[in-house]
């Protein structure tokens, strides 16, 4: 261990904010280029409604999460494809499905099978129900590519070391083969078309009440909390979120 000389160490909050601002600007370039309805808009259409009609700057919290996610995607795909260095294109290209009426961007395609990478800070192995939100997005790609198979990879950032290894945690991959039937894929496709039409109608009429509530955790820190006034949550947030900081109802 080297012996350090006497140092003066001062936290530079101005520099921190400058880094956040540059990160936010870089991240927002993608959202500005996106037109129409994207696959991700169908996951929580009410939030997509407000994002489109009342776009808000990316918060510091989300900038941190998005930045890490995009960086890890680029590293993963570069390793998967044997790139020299890092290819900062963080997906397998954009596709448009006229029947679905959406665009979608699988993380990668191999042998006609779409693949999706997710990262998780969880400290425990994921159950099948834990994977459900990841699988919703992958199934959209499977419908778009008319594939009965898909591939899901989750990079677990804080998973405990397997028994027999040294203690502590380290990032570990969990890879899954996903399969469905023709009937299952067709039923999911009907859901997607119905959801897209409902979102389009809400955007046209400027009425969001017919759109389903987002997943509960997405209300936490949502910039659209006051405009949305989520039914059953808005006037009694502590009932749903406990002591977690949620914007106060107006």
C-alpha positions in Angstrom: 0.0 0.0 0.0 1.4 3.4 -0.9 1.7 6.2 1.6 -0.2 9.3 0.6 1.1 12.8 1.2 -1.0 15.3 3.1 -4.0 16.1 1.0 -6.9 18.6 1.0 -10.1 16.8 -0.2 -13.1 19.0 -0.9 -16.4 17.7 -2.4 -17.2 19.7 -5.6 -21.0 19.8 -5.9 -20.8 22.2 -8.8 -18.8 19.7 -10.8 -21.3 17.0 -9.8 -24.2 19.0 -11.1 -22.3 19.7 -14.3 -21.8 16.0 -14.9 -25.5 15.3 -14.3 -26.4 18.1 -16.8 -24.1 16.6 -19.5 -25.5 13.1 -18.8 -29.1 14.3 -19.1 -28.4 16.2 -22.3 -26.8 13.0 -23.8 -29.7 10.8 -22.7 -32.4 13.2 -24.0 -31.0 13.0 -27.5 -32.6 9.5 -27.9 -36.0 10.6 -26.7 -36.1 13.6 -29.0 -35.4 11.4 -32.1 -38.2 9.0 -31.2 -41.5 9.5 -33.1 -44.9 7.7 -32.9 -45.6 5.0 -30.4 -42.8 2.7 -29.3 -42.9 -0.7 -27.7 -42.0 0.7 -24.3 -45.1 3.0 -24.5 -47.3 0.0 -24.2 -45.9 -1.1 -20.8 -47.3 1.8 -18.8 -49.4 3.7 -21.3 -50.6 6.3 -18.8 -47.1 7.5 -18.2 -46.4 7.5 -21.9 -49.5 9.7 -22.4 -48.1 12.4 -20.1 -44.5 11.9 -21.4 -45.8 12.7 -24.9 -48.1 15.6 -24.0 -46.2 17.1 -21.2 -42.5 16.0 -21.5 -40.4 16.8 -18.4 -36.6 16.9 -18.0 -35.0 13.7 -16.8 -34.6 13.9 -13.0 -31.2 13.4 -11.4 -32.3 10.0 -10.1 -33.4 8.8 -13.5 -30.4 10.2 -15.2 -28.2 8.0 -13.0 -30.3 4.9 -13.7 -30.6 5.4 -17.4 -26.9 6.2 -17.8 -25.8 3.1 -16.1 -28.3 1.0 -18.1 -27.2 2.4 -21.5 -23.6 2.0 -20.6 -23.9 -1.6 -19.6 -26.0 -2.4 -22.7 -23.2 -1.1 -24.9 -20.6 -3.1 -23.0 -22.7 -6.3 -23.1 -23.6 -6.0 -26.8 -20.0 -5.2 -27.7 -18.8 -8.3 -25.9 -21.6 -10.4 -27.4 -20.6 -9.4 -30.9 -16.9 -9.5 -30.3 -16.4 -5.8 -31.1 -13.0 -4.2 -30.9 -13.6 -1.6 -28.2 -17.1 -0.4 -27.4 -19.9 0.1 -29.9 -22.2 2.7 -28.3 -25.2 1.6 -30.3 -27.2 0.1 -27.5 -29.7 -2.0 -29.3 -30.1 -4.3 -32.3 -31.8 -1.7 -34.6 -35.2 -0.3 -34.9 -38.1 -2.0 -36.6 -41.7 -0.9 -37.5 -44.7 -3.2 -37.4 -47.7 -1.8 -39.3 -50.1 -4.2 -37.9 -49.1 -3.4 -34.3 -48.8 0.3 -35.2 -45.6 0.7 -33.2 -41.8 0.7 -33.5 -39.6 -1.5 -31.4 -35.9 -2.1 -30.8 -34.7 -5.5 -29.6 -31.4 -5.4 -27.8 -30.1 -8.0 -30.3 -31.3 -10.5 -32.9 -29.8 -13.9 -33.5 -31.2 -16.6 -35.8 -34.5 -14.6 -36.0 -34.9 -14.8 -32.2 -35.1 -11.4 -30.3 -33.0 -10.9 -27.2 -33.4 -8.5 -24.3 -30.9 -7.4 -21.7 -31.9 -6.1 -18.3 -29.9 -5.1 -15.3 -31.0 -5.5 -11.7 -29.6 -4.3 -8.4 -31.5 -7.0 -6.5 -29.6 -9.1 -4.0 -31.6 -12.3 -4.5 -32.3 -14.7 -7.3 -35.3 -13.7 -9.3 -38.4 -15.8 -9.4 -40.5 -16.2 -12.6 -42.9 -13.5 -11.3 -40.0 -11.1 -10.7 -39.2 -11.5 -14.4 -42.7 -10.6 -15.6 -42.1 -6.9 -16.4 -38.9 -7.8 -18.4 -40.9 -10.5 -20.3 -43.7 -8.0 -21.3 -41.2 -6.1 -23.4 -39.5 -9.2 -24.8 -42.9 -10.6 -25.8 -43.6 -7.4 -27.8 -40.4 -8.1 -29.8 -41.4 -11.8 -30.2 -44.8 -10.7 -31.6 -43.1 -8.2 -34.0 -40.7 -10.8 -35.3 -43.4 -13.6 -35.2 -41.1 -15.7 -33.1 -42.2 -18.3 -30.6 -38.9 -18.0 -28.9 -37.0 -15.2 -27.1 -33.9 -14.7 -25.1 -33.7 -12.8 -21.8 -30.4 -12.0 -20.0 -30.4 -10.3 -16.6 -27.2 -8.9 -15.3 -27.5 -9.1 -11.5 -25.2 -6.4 -10.2 -25.2 -7.3 -6.5 -25.9 -11.0 -6.4 -24.1 -13.0 -3.5 -21.3 -15.2 -4.6 -22.3 -18.8 -5.1 -21.7 -21.3 -2.3 -18.1 -22.4 -2.3 -16.7 -19.1 -3.6 -15.3 -16.2 -1.6 -17.9 -14.1 0.3 -19.3 -10.9 -0.9 -21.3 -10.0 -4.1 -20.4 -9.4 -7.7 -22.2 -9.0 -11.0 -23.5 -12.2 -12.5 -25.5 -13.1 -15.6 -28.8 -15.0 -15.5 -29.9 -16.2 -18.9 -33.3 -17.6 -19.8 -34.9 -19.2 -22.9 -38.5 -18.0 -23.3 -41.0 -20.0 -25.4 -44.7 -19.6 -26.1 -47.4 -21.1 -28.3 -48.9 -19.7 -31.5 -52.1 -19.2 -29.6 -50.3 -17.4 -26.7 -48.5 -15.1 -29.2 -51.7 -14.3 -31.0 -53.5 -13.4 -27.7 -50.6 -11.2 -26.7 -50.7 -9.5 -30.1 -54.4 -8.6 -29.5 -53.5 -7.1 -26.2 -50.9 -4.9 -27.8 -53.2 -3.6 -30.5 -55.9 -2.8 -28.0 -53.5 -1.0 -25.8 -52.0 1.0 -28.7 -55.5 2.0 -29.8 -56.5 3.0 -26.3 -53.4 5.2 -26.0 -53.9 6.8 -29.4 -57.5 7.6 -28.4 -56.4 9.2 -25.1 -53.8 11.3 -26.9 -56.4 12.5 -29.4 -59.1 13.3 -26.9 -56.6 14.5 -24.2 -58.3 12.3 -21.7 -56.1 9.9 -19.7 -58.7 8.4 -17.3 -59.4 5.4 -19.6 -55.8 4.4 -19.4 -54.8 1.9 -16.7 -52.8 3.0 -13.7 -49.1 2.5 -14.0 -47.3 0.0 -11.8 -47.4 1.3 -8.3 -43.7 1.9 -7.9 -43.7 4.2 -11.0 -45.7 6.8 -9.1 -42.8 7.4 -6.8 -41.0 10.5 -7.9 -43.2 10.7 -11.1 -43.1 14.3 -12.6 -46.7 13.8 -13.7 -48.1 13.0 -10.2 -50.2 16.2 -9.9 -51.4 16.2 -13.5 -52.3 12.5 -13.4 -53.9 12.3 -10.0 -53.8 8.5 -10.0 -57.2 7.2 -8.7 -57.0 5.6 -5.3 -53.4 6.8 -4.7 -53.4 10.6 -5.1 -55.3 11.6 -2.0 -53.9 8.9 0.3 -50.4 8.2 -1.0 -49.1 6.9 2.4 -51.6 4.0 2.2 -49.7 2.8 -0.9 -46.2 4.0 -0.5 -45.7 4.2 3.3 -43.0 6.7 4.3 -41.4 6.8 0.8 -41.3 10.4 -0.4 -44.2 11.0 -2.9 -45.2 14.4 -4.2 -48.0 15.9 -2.0 -51.5 16.1 -3.5 -52.5 19.6 -4.4 
